[in-house]
Structure formats: structure tokens, C-alpha cells
Amino acid sequence: MGAMSGGMRERVVRPSSTEEVQQAVREVPRLIPRGGGTKWGTAGLPEEDDLVVLDTTGLTGIVEYDPAEFTVTARAGTRLADLERLLADHDQYLPFDPLLVDAGATLGGTVATGVSGACRLRFGGVRDFVLGLTFVDGNGRVARGGGRVVKNAAGYDLPKLFCGSQGRFGVITELTLKVFPRPQAFGTICFPFDGVGEAAAAVRSLFRSPLEPHALELAGPGVDGPHYTLFVRIGGPAASLAAWLDRVEGVVGRRGRRLPAGSEEEATLWRRFRELEWAAGGVALLRLYARPTSIEVLDRLLARYEAMRVFSQAGSAAWALFPDEPDWESLAAALAAAGASALCWRGGPPGITHLVPPAGVRIARAVKGVFDPEGRFPPLGWKGPA
């Protein structure tokens, strides 16, 4: 087993093989997996002195990559930056737009968190691209789900169940993903609005249009100036981008500010969203999920807390950055009443991953009982029975 390190507040074991992961799970009573640590705030760690961190960054490397089949298999601790460089050499990419790549995010941590970036709008989120996985369950057994080919559909869809599981079901050691050809170029156009109503209407009009943008991000006041700003990103052949952006302006009904395709300004804008650079301050950051029709309701709610907000993925998700710690009970009740679930990305009550639980609570509890019956991994991170 990899070396154990750390003091009383954090003990860490760093395995370098699936066999060493098995050994750690069998020998250590209480474990929580961790990848690059870029999303460690989502772990919702319980206040327990005996909890040991299982660092997966020793599980690195590409196992198999077939550009012709558009699939790649890699070990869970592989840095996404390394994987993206490999894919770029073959003009391929990860369409779910993983977060915090420059900060050192790993493949396994990204899947375990289950959160995708702004540019996942056109093709889907991370759960739509995981074909197969290998993991070690709470009894130290190796299990596999899915396969290494797109057509594989046998058995239960374990890959989707593990997306967003946050290390509660087992330790992911290997993953197979499908990848896509990278668009030749991206173009971005920006629209400022004085109020959220007109901005939200533009988001919904574009989402219902046949344009299929890669991203529709609506930034609230303070994120990119004093106004609401809608950012629209389109990908495709470089020669067609200008015409596509013309059509975007036609749907919105006004002229926008265009960022030159391939420019540093265009790349920097989306890197700011991808690396969450705009959310570096504050005391708590929540990831919300709701209906696109709820933008105005959520905006009014979050404004009462003076939270900076970004409505992502055409309003089906949002980020909320709180300058001061809110009353968690009242905030949870208000979000639930608005029909939003809430993941604690940074900050939040101790031991809680979801301030408002997502859909599928009963299924998650059943899966937890199957793969971790002895509770070797932390309980599910929401209030109520584990």
C-alpha cells in the first residue's frame, strides 16, 4: 500500500495500483477518495478524526486510446490537462467542458463530482460521455460497469450512477470515455442587459432556436460589469462563424459585441468560466440546478443574499457566490421552494454536500447499501438517513 502521511487532522494514503486501493479499503476503517483536490470543497467531510484520505493521484496514465473509435481509457488520477493535450494532437476533445483543468483536476475527481462546464450545452454533460468504469467497493472488491465501446449497453448503467457520487459508493480507479472531433473554431458574442427579465427571455429564445450554441451563460451584476451579460459561444467551420453569429443577433433582436475567433480575448473569457476565476472570493459557492424558466425567480432570491450569480447552460444550472455566510436553513428552504437543488461547492454546513438534495435520493441510498454496506466511505452528504 502507498505511504501513509499526515498529522492528526489529515491522514493520507496514496496507492499506485488498483491492488493497493483494495488493500487500503480493506485495512482502513474510514476512507474518502480525493483526486487533484480542486473540488475538495464538495466533499462535505464529516467531522471525524479517524477519516483517512485516499489520494488517487498515483493512479495515472492512459490505458488505451483509439482515435478512430473516439474512445479513451485512462486511470482515475490522470490529470485532465494531460488527457486534453493527447486528444488535441488528434483534433479531438471532451465536449462536456471539464472544470478546473488548469488547476490540476483529475479524470476520476471530475466524474465523481459530476459537474460539467459552460460549453457542455450542445452535446451533454460528463455523465453522457462515460462509457465504462472500474472501481473498488466498500468491501475491497473490484467491480466494473459499462465497456470500452460506444455500442456496449449490457447490464446496469453503473457509470451514470457513479457520476456525482462524490466517493460515497467506491473508489473509481479507471474510466472509459467517448470523445468528439474538436470544432475548427469558436466564435463568441456578448449582449448586455439592464434587467434579468429581458436577458432571460433572450436565453430561452436562443435555447429554443435551431442554432445549437455550445454555451449560453448569463452573468449577473458584478461578474462582468454592472449589467447582466449574456455570452453565446458557437463552434464550427471558421468560414461559417460570422453567419452563425448574425443569426444569433437575429434571435436576440439586437447587435452584440463579437470576440474574434481564435483570439486570446475569446479564450480568456471561457477560461475564466472554466476555472471559476470570477468566483475566487466570497465565503461560500453553491452549484444550483433548476428549470430554465426559473432564472428570474432564482435571481431575485439570490439578490436578497447579495450573491454574485451566473446562470449556466441556458439556465438549467447556476453558480451563486455568497459574500457572507447565509442562514443555511432559510436558504435551503427558499431554494427548495423555488424548485432548485444545491451542491455545496465551497463552504456550507459541515458534513453536507447538498444543501438541497438532487433527484434520485432513494436510488442513491439503495446503491450505497449495495456497494458500501459497512459504511467505510462517508454517508451521503445530505440531511436524513444515509
C-alpha positions as CSV (number, residue, x, y, z in Angstrom):
1,M,0.0,0.0,0.0
2,G,1.2,3.5,-0.7
3,A,2.8,5.5,2.1
4,M,0.6,7.0,4.9
5,S,1.3,10.6,5.7
6,G,-0.2,13.5,7.6
7,G,-0.8,14.6,11.1
8,M,-3.8,14.2,13.4
9,R,-6.1,16.4,11.2
10,E,-5.5,14.7,7.9
11,R,-4.0,11.2,7.2
12,V,-3.4,10.4,3.6
13,V,-2.8,7.1,1.8
14,R,-1.5,7.2,-1.8
15,P,-2.0,3.9,-3.7
16,S,-0.4,3.5,-7.1
17,S,-2.4,0.5,-8.3
18,T,-5.9,-1.0,-8.1
19,E,-4.5,-3.7,-5.8
20,E,-3.2,-1.1,-3.4
21,V,-6.6,0.6,-3.4
22,Q,-8.1,-2.7,-2.5
23,Q,-5.6,-3.2,0.3
24,A,-6.3,0.3,1.7
25,V,-10.1,-0.2,1.6
26,R,-9.8,-3.5,3.5
27,E,-7.3,-2.2,6.1
28,V,-8.5,1.4,6.8
29,P,-11.9,1.6,8.6
30,R,-12.9,5.0,7.2
31,L,-11.9,6.4,3.8
32,I,-12.7,9.3,1.5
33,P,-11.3,9.3,-2.1
34,R,-9.7,12.5,-3.4
35,G,-8.3,13.4,-6.8
36,G,-6.5,16.6,-7.6
37,G,-8.2,18.4,-4.7
38,T,-9.6,21.1,-6.9
39,K,-13.2,20.4,-5.9
40,W,-12.4,19.3,-2.4
41,G,-15.0,21.7,-1.0
42,T,-17.7,19.5,-2.4
43,A,-16.7,16.5,-0.3
44,G,-18.8,17.6,2.6
45,L,-16.5,15.9,5.0
46,P,-18.0,14.8,8.3
47,E,-16.2,15.9,11.5
48,E,-14.4,12.6,12.2
49,D,-10.9,12.2,13.5
50,D,-10.4,8.7,12.0
51,L,-11.3,9.6,8.4
52,V,-8.3,8.8,6.0
53,V,-8.0,10.5,2.6
54,L,-7.3,8.1,-0.3
55,D,-5.3,10.2,-2.7
56,T,-5.8,8.8,-6.3
57,T,-3.2,10.9,-8.0
58,G,-0.9,7.9,-8.0
59,L,-3.3,6.1,-10.4
60,T,-2.2,7.9,-13.6
61,G,-1.7,7.0,-17.3
62,I,-3.6,6.3,-20.5
63,V,-4.6,2.7,-20.7
64,E,-6.0,2.7,-24.3
65,Y,-6.7,5.3,-26.8
66,D,-8.3,4.7,-30.2
67,P,-8.8,7.9,-32.1
68,A,-10.6,6.1,-34.9
69,E,-13.2,4.8,-32.4
70,F,-13.4,8.1,-30.5
71,T,-12.8,6.4,-27.1
72,V,-10.1,6.7,-24.5
73,T,-9.5,4.7,-21.3
74,A,-7.4,6.3,-18.5
75,R,-6.7,5.7,-14.9
76,A,-8.7,7.9,-12.5
77,G,-5.8,10.0,-11.2
78,T,-4.8,11.2,-14.7
79,R,-4.8,14.9,-14.9
80,L,-7.3,16.3,-17.4
81,A,-4.7,18.7,-18.8
82,D,-2.6,15.7,-19.9
83,L,-5.6,14.0,-21.4
84,E,-6.7,17.1,-23.3
85,R,-3.2,17.5,-24.8
86,L,-3.3,13.9,-26.0
87,L,-6.7,14.4,-27.6
88,A,-5.7,17.8,-29.2
89,D,-3.0,16.0,-31.1
90,H,-5.8,14.2,-32.9
91,D,-8.1,17.2,-33.2
92,Q,-10.4,15.7,-30.6
93,Y,-11.7,17.0,-27.2
94,L,-14.0,16.4,-24.2
95,P,-17.3,18.2,-25.1
96,F,-18.6,18.3,-21.5
97,D,-16.0,21.0,-20.8
98,P,-14.5,19.8,-17.6
99,L,-13.8,22.4,-14.9
100,L,-10.6,23.5,-13.2
101,V,-8.3,21.8,-15.8
102,D,-5.5,24.3,-15.3
103,A,-5.8,23.9,-11.6
104,G,-5.0,20.2,-11.8
105,A,-8.4,18.4,-11.9
106,T,-8.2,14.7,-12.5
107,L,-10.5,12.5,-14.5
108,G,-11.8,10.5,-11.6
109,G,-12.5,13.6,-9.5
110,T,-14.4,15.2,-12.3
111,V,-16.6,12.2,-12.8
112,A,-17.1,11.7,-9.0
113,T,-18.2,15.4,-8.7
114,G,-20.4,15.1,-11.8
115,V,-20.3,18.8,-12.7
116,S,-19.6,20.0,-16.2
117,G,-18.6,23.3,-17.6
118,A,-20.3,26.1,-19.6
119,C,-19.7,24.6,-23.0
120,R,-21.5,21.3,-22.3
121,L,-24.7,22.8,-23.6
122,R,-24.7,21.3,-27.1
123,F,-23.6,17.8,-26.5
124,G,-24.3,17.0,-22.9
125,G,-22.6,16.6,-19.5
126,V,-19.9,14.3,-18.2
127,R,-22.4,11.5,-17.4
128,D,-23.3,11.4,-21.1
129,F,-19.7,10.6,-22.1
130,V,-18.7,7.9,-19.5
131,L,-18.9,4.5,-21.2
132,G,-17.3,2.4,-18.5
133,L,-15.5,2.4,-15.2
134,T,-13.6,0.2,-12.8
135,F,-13.9,0.8,-9.1
136,V,-13.2,-0.7,-5.7
137,D,-16.3,-1.0,-3.4
138,G,-16.6,-0.8,0.3
139,N,-15.6,-4.4,0.8
140,G,-12.4,-4.1,-1.2
141,R,-13.8,-5.9,-4.3
142,V,-13.0,-4.8,-7.8
143,A,-16.2,-4.2,-9.9
144,R,-16.7,-2.9,-13.5
145,G,-19.6,-1.4,-15.3
146,G,-20.2,-0.4,-18.9
147,G,-17.5,-1.1,-21.5
148,R,-14.9,0.4,-23.8
149,V,-17.0,0.8,-26.9
150,V,-19.9,3.1,-27.6
151,K,-22.3,0.3,-28.6
152,N,-21.9,-1.5,-25.2
153,A,-25.2,-1.3,-23.3
154,A,-25.3,-4.5,-21.3
155,G,-26.1,-4.6,-17.6
156,Y,-26.9,-1.8,-15.2
157,D,-25.6,1.7,-16.0
158,L,-23.1,2.0,-13.2
159,P,-21.1,4.7,-15.0
160,K,-24.0,7.1,-14.7
161,L,-24.7,6.1,-11.1
162,F,-21.1,7.0,-10.1
163,C,-21.3,10.4,-11.8
164,G,-21.8,12.8,-8.9
165,S,-21.3,10.1,-6.3
166,Q,-18.5,12.0,-4.5
167,G,-16.7,8.9,-3.3
168,R,-19.7,7.6,-1.4
169,F,-20.1,4.3,-3.3
170,G,-16.5,3.3,-4.0
171,V,-13.1,4.4,-5.3
172,I,-13.0,4.9,-9.1
173,T,-9.7,3.5,-10.5
174,E,-10.2,3.6,-14.3
175,L,-12.6,5.2,-16.7
176,T,-13.5,4.9,-20.4
177,L,-14.9,8.0,-22.2
178,K,-16.2,8.8,-25.6
179,V,-14.6,11.9,-27.2
180,F,-15.6,14.1,-30.2
181,P,-13.9,15.8,-33.1
182,R,-12.9,19.3,-32.0
183,P,-14.7,22.2,-33.9
184,Q,-12.4,24.0,-36.2
185,A,-13.1,27.3,-34.5
186,F,-15.2,29.0,-31.8
187,G,-16.9,32.4,-32.0
188,T,-18.4,34.4,-29.1
189,I,-20.8,37.2,-29.0
190,C,-21.8,39.2,-25.9
191,F,-25.1,41.1,-25.1
192,P,-25.5,43.5,-22.1
193,F,-29.0,43.9,-20.5
194,D,-30.2,46.2,-17.8
195,G,-32.6,43.7,-16.3
196,V,-32.9,40.0,-15.8
197,G,-36.3,39.6,-17.5
198,E,-35.1,40.7,-20.9
199,A,-31.8,38.7,-20.5
200,A,-33.6,35.5,-19.5
201,A,-36.0,35.9,-22.4
202,A,-33.0,36.0,-24.8
203,V,-31.6,32.9,-23.2
204,R,-34.8,31.0,-23.7
205,S,-35.2,32.2,-27.3
206,L,-31.7,31.1,-28.2
207,F,-32.2,27.7,-26.5
208,R,-35.4,27.0,-28.4
209,S,-33.8,28.1,-31.7
210,P,-32.1,25.7,-34.2
211,L,-28.7,27.3,-33.7
212,E,-27.4,24.8,-31.2
213,P,-24.9,27.0,-29.3
214,H,-22.1,25.4,-27.4
215,A,-22.7,27.8,-24.5
216,L,-25.3,30.2,-23.2
217,E,-24.0,31.9,-20.0
218,L,-25.9,34.7,-18.3
219,A,-23.7,36.6,-15.8
220,G,-25.3,38.7,-13.2
221,P,-24.2,42.2,-12.0
222,G,-20.7,42.2,-10.7
223,V,-19.4,39.3,-12.6
224,D,-18.6,41.1,-15.8
225,G,-19.5,44.7,-15.1
226,P,-22.6,46.3,-13.6
227,H,-25.1,44.8,-16.0
228,Y,-26.5,41.3,-16.8
229,T,-24.4,40.0,-19.7
230,L,-25.3,37.1,-22.0
231,F,-22.4,35.2,-23.5
232,V,-23.1,33.0,-26.5
233,R,-20.5,30.6,-28.0
234,I,-20.8,28.9,-31.3
235,G,-18.4,26.3,-32.7
236,G,-17.9,25.0,-36.3
237,P,-16.1,25.8,-39.5
238,A,-14.2,29.0,-39.3
239,A,-15.8,30.3,-42.5
240,S,-19.3,29.9,-41.2
241,L,-19.0,31.5,-37.8
242,A,-19.8,35.1,-38.9
243,A,-23.1,33.9,-40.5
244,W,-24.0,31.9,-37.4
245,L,-23.3,35.0,-35.1
246,D,-25.5,37.0,-37.5
247,R,-28.3,34.5,-36.8
248,V,-27.7,34.8,-33.0
249,E,-28.2,38.6,-33.3
250,G,-31.4,38.0,-35.3
251,V,-32.8,35.8,-32.5
252,V,-31.8,38.2,-29.7
253,G,-33.1,41.2,-31.7
254,R,-30.0,43.4,-31.2
255,R,-26.4,43.7,-32.1
256,G,-23.8,42.2,-29.8
257,R,-20.1,42.6,-29.2
258,R,-18.1,39.9,-31.0
259,L,-14.9,38.4,-29.8
260,P,-12.6,37.4,-32.7
261,A,-12.5,33.7,-33.3
262,G,-9.2,32.2,-32.1
263,S,-8.3,35.4,-30.2
264,E,-6.8,35.4,-26.7
265,E,-9.7,37.5,-25.6
266,E,-12.2,34.8,-26.6
267,A,-10.1,32.0,-25.0
268,T,-9.6,34.0,-21.8
269,L,-13.3,34.6,-21.3
270,W,-14.2,30.9,-21.4
271,R,-11.2,30.0,-19.3
272,R,-12.5,32.4,-16.7
273,F,-15.7,30.4,-16.5
274,R,-14.0,27.1,-16.8
275,E,-11.5,27.8,-13.9
276,L,-14.1,29.7,-11.9
277,E,-11.8,32.7,-11.7
278,W,-14.7,35.1,-11.2
279,A,-15.7,33.2,-8.0
280,A,-12.3,33.4,-6.3
281,G,-13.6,35.4,-3.3
282,G,-16.6,35.1,-1.1
283,V,-17.2,32.6,1.8
284,A,-19.5,30.1,0.0
285,L,-20.1,29.0,-3.5
286,L,-23.1,26.9,-4.5
287,R,-23.9,25.0,-7.7
288,L,-27.6,25.1,-8.4
289,Y,-29.8,23.0,-10.7
290,A,-33.3,24.2,-11.8
291,R,-35.6,24.7,-14.7
292,P,-34.5,27.3,-17.3
293,T,-37.8,29.0,-16.6
294,S,-36.6,29.7,-13.1
295,I,-33.9,32.3,-13.9
296,E,-35.9,35.3,-12.8
297,V,-37.1,33.6,-9.6
298,L,-33.6,32.5,-8.6
299,D,-32.1,35.8,-9.5
300,R,-34.5,37.6,-7.1
301,L,-33.8,35.1,-4.4
302,L,-30.0,35.2,-4.7
303,A,-30.1,39.0,-4.9
304,R,-31.6,39.1,-1.4
305,Y,-28.4,37.5,-0.1
306,E,-26.2,39.8,-2.3
307,A,-24.8,36.8,-4.0
308,M,-23.0,37.1,-7.3
309,R,-24.6,34.7,-9.8
310,V,-24.0,33.1,-13.2
311,F,-26.9,31.3,-14.8
312,S,-25.2,28.5,-16.8
313,Q,-26.2,26.1,-19.5
314,A,-29.2,28.1,-20.7
315,G,-30.4,28.5,-17.1
316,S,-30.6,24.8,-16.2
317,A,-27.7,25.3,-13.8
318,A,-26.3,28.3,-11.9
319,W,-23.5,29.4,-9.6
320,A,-24.1,31.5,-6.6
321,L,-21.2,33.2,-4.7
322,F,-22.1,34.5,-1.2
323,P,-20.0,37.3,0.3
324,D,-21.1,36.3,3.8
325,E,-22.3,33.1,5.3
326,P,-26.1,32.8,4.9
327,D,-28.6,31.3,7.2
328,W,-28.3,27.8,5.7
329,E,-31.7,26.6,6.9
330,S,-33.6,29.5,5.5
331,L,-31.6,29.5,2.2
332,A,-32.2,25.7,1.8
333,A,-36.0,26.2,2.3
334,A,-36.1,29.1,-0.2
335,L,-34.2,27.2,-2.8
336,A,-36.3,24.1,-2.4
337,A,-39.5,26.2,-2.7
338,A,-38.0,27.6,-6.0
339,G,-37.5,24.0,-7.3
340,A,-33.7,24.2,-7.2
341,S,-31.3,21.6,-5.8
342,A,-28.0,22.9,-4.4
343,L,-24.5,21.4,-4.3
344,C,-22.1,23.0,-1.8
345,W,-19.1,23.6,-4.0
346,R,-17.2,25.6,-1.3
347,G,-18.4,26.4,2.2
348,G,-21.7,25.1,3.6
349,P,-22.7,23.2,6.7
350,P,-20.2,20.6,8.0
351,G,-20.8,17.1,6.6
352,I,-23.2,18.3,3.9
353,T,-22.6,18.0,0.2
354,H,-26.0,19.0,-1.0
355,L,-27.9,21.9,0.8
356,V,-30.9,20.8,-1.2
357,P,-30.7,17.1,-2.3
358,P,-30.9,16.3,-6.0
359,A,-33.4,13.9,-7.6
360,G,-32.8,10.2,-7.1
361,V,-32.3,10.1,-3.3
362,R,-33.9,6.7,-2.9
363,I,-31.8,5.2,-5.7
364,A,-28.6,6.7,-4.2
365,R,-29.4,5.2,-0.8
366,A,-30.0,1.8,-2.4
367,V,-26.8,1.9,-4.3
368,K,-24.9,2.9,-1.2
369,G,-26.3,-0.1,0.6
370,V,-25.1,-2.5,-2.1
371,F,-21.6,-1.2,-2.6
372,D,-20.8,0.1,0.8
373,P,-22.9,-1.8,3.3
374,E,-20.5,-1.3,6.2
375,G,-20.2,2.5,5.7
376,R,-16.5,2.5,5.0
377,F,-16.9,5.7,2.9
378,P,-18.7,8.7,4.4
379,P,-22.5,8.8,4.4
380,L,-24.4,10.5,1.6
381,G,-24.0,14.2,2.1
382,W,-27.5,15.4,2.8
383,K,-29.6,15.5,5.8
384,G,-31.6,12.5,6.8
385,P,-30.7,8.8,6.9
386,A,-27.6,7.8,4.9
